[in-house]
Amino acid sequence: MPNAILSQSDSYLEFWGEYHLCTLTTLRPDGRPHVVPVGVTVDAAAGVARVITRKSSRKVANVLAGGNAARVAVCQVDGGRWATLEGVAEVRTDAATVEDAVARYAERYRRTPAPDPERVVILITVDRAMGQTLAPVPREISSSSAAA
């Protein structure tokens, strides 16, 4: 399968490196979406996105309930620019993966989270990437609409 992230433009990849809060959408066991604000880091070369969280969170419960096929999406928006990554998520608890994810988070968000023994990583293997990351061209106001 081709790398969905690397198939995007340079501006798309750069956008995921900027400081933005994101959303993570998981599915509850009854199929309803659960959308929460998160910090996301993207490893374009590996084709994955990471979210650090607590193992007792609803988002972790949703991913675990989804089994090996838990579909999720992460999204970020800045004015007219936006980007979404979709894929299959898994919960990783091993210390090396958690430490790596915390370091990536600290780099993107310019702060190291406080130590948390309950911390886990939602690792998303991205299979779809979409968005608009070039700044939109401002619309000109015509003289007839300006007079209204």
C-alpha positions in Angstrom: 0.0 0.0 0.0 1.4 3.4 -0.9 2.2 5.9 1.9 -0.9 8.1 2.0 1.0 10.9 3.9 4.0 11.1 1.6 1.7 11.3 -1.4 0.6 14.7 -0.2 2.2 18.1 -1.1 5.1 19.7 0.8 2.7 22.3 2.2 0.5 19.4 3.6 3.5 17.8 5.4 4.7 21.2 6.7 1.2 21.9 8.0 1.3 18.8 10.2 4.6 20.2 11.7 3.0 23.5 12.8 1.6 24.0 16.3 -2.1 23.3 16.1 -4.5 21.5 18.3 -6.3 18.7 16.6 -9.3 16.5 17.0 -9.4 12.7 17.2 -12.6 10.9 16.1 -13.1 7.4 17.4 -16.3 5.3 17.2 -18.2 4.3 20.3 -19.3 0.6 20.5 -22.8 1.8 19.4 -21.3 3.4 16.3 -21.7 7.1 17.4 -18.6 9.3 16.9 -16.6 10.5 19.8 -14.6 13.6 18.9 -12.1 15.1 21.3 -9.3 17.7 21.2 -5.8 16.2 21.2 -2.2 16.8 20.2 -1.1 14.8 17.2 2.3 14.0 15.9 2.9 12.7 12.4 5.7 10.5 11.2 5.3 10.9 7.4 8.1 8.5 6.5 6.5 5.7 8.7 3.0 6.6 7.6 1.7 6.9 11.1 0.2 9.5 13.5 0.4 9.3 17.3 -1.8 10.6 20.1 -0.6 10.3 23.7 -3.4 9.9 26.3 -4.3 8.0 29.5 -5.2 4.4 29.3 -8.5 5.1 31.2 -9.8 7.5 28.5 -12.9 7.0 26.4 -10.9 7.2 23.3 -8.7 4.3 24.3 -11.8 2.3 25.3 -13.3 3.0 21.8 -10.1 1.9 20.0 -9.9 -1.3 22.1 -13.5 -2.0 21.4 -12.9 -1.7 17.7 -10.4 -4.5 17.7 -7.9 -4.9 14.9 -10.0 -2.7 12.6 -10.7 0.3 14.8 -11.1 3.2 12.3 -10.2 6.7 13.5 -9.5 10.1 12.1 -7.4 13.1 13.2 -8.0 16.6 11.9 -6.5 20.0 12.3 -7.9 23.4 11.0 -6.3 26.8 10.7 -8.5 29.3 9.0 -9.1 28.0 5.5 -6.4 25.4 5.8 -7.3 21.9 7.0 -5.9 18.4 7.0 -7.4 15.0 7.9 -5.6 11.7 8.4 -7.7 8.5 8.5 -6.5 5.0 9.4 -6.6 2.0 11.7 -5.6 2.6 15.3 -4.0 0.5 18.0 -3.2 1.2 21.6 0.5 0.8 22.5 1.6 0.5 26.1 5.3 -0.4 25.9 7.7 2.1 27.5 9.8 2.6 24.3 6.8 3.6 22.2 5.4 5.8 24.9 8.7 7.6 25.4 9.2 8.1 21.7 5.6 9.5 21.3 6.2 11.9 24.3 9.4 13.1 22.7 7.7 13.8 19.4 4.8 15.6 21.2 7.4 17.8 23.1 9.0 18.7 19.8 5.8 19.7 18.0 4.1 21.4 21.0 7.2 22.9 22.6 6.5 21.4 26.0 7.1 18.1 27.7 4.0 16.6 29.3 4.2 15.8 33.0 5.2 12.2 33.7 2.1 10.0 33.8 2.3 6.2 34.6 -1.1 5.8 32.9 0.1 7.2 29.6 -0.4 5.1 26.4 -0.1 5.9 22.7 -2.8 5.6 20.1 -0.8 4.7 17.0 -2.6 5.3 13.8 -1.5 3.6 10.6 -2.7 6.1 8.0 -4.3 4.9 4.9 -6.0 8.1 3.7 -4.9 11.7 3.8 -6.9 14.7 2.6 -7.0 18.4 3.0 -6.4 21.9 1.7 -3.2 23.4 3.1 -2.5 26.3 0.8 -3.9 29.6 2.2 -7.1 30.5 0.4 -7.0 33.5 -1.9 -9.0 36.4 -0.3 -12.2 37.2 -2.1 -12.4 40.7 -3.4 -15.5 42.7 -2.5 -17.1 44.2 -5.5 -18.4 47.8 -5.4 -22.0 46.6 -5.7 -21.7 44.3 -2.7 -19.7 46.8 -0.7 -22.5 49.4 -1.1 -25.1 47.0 0.3 
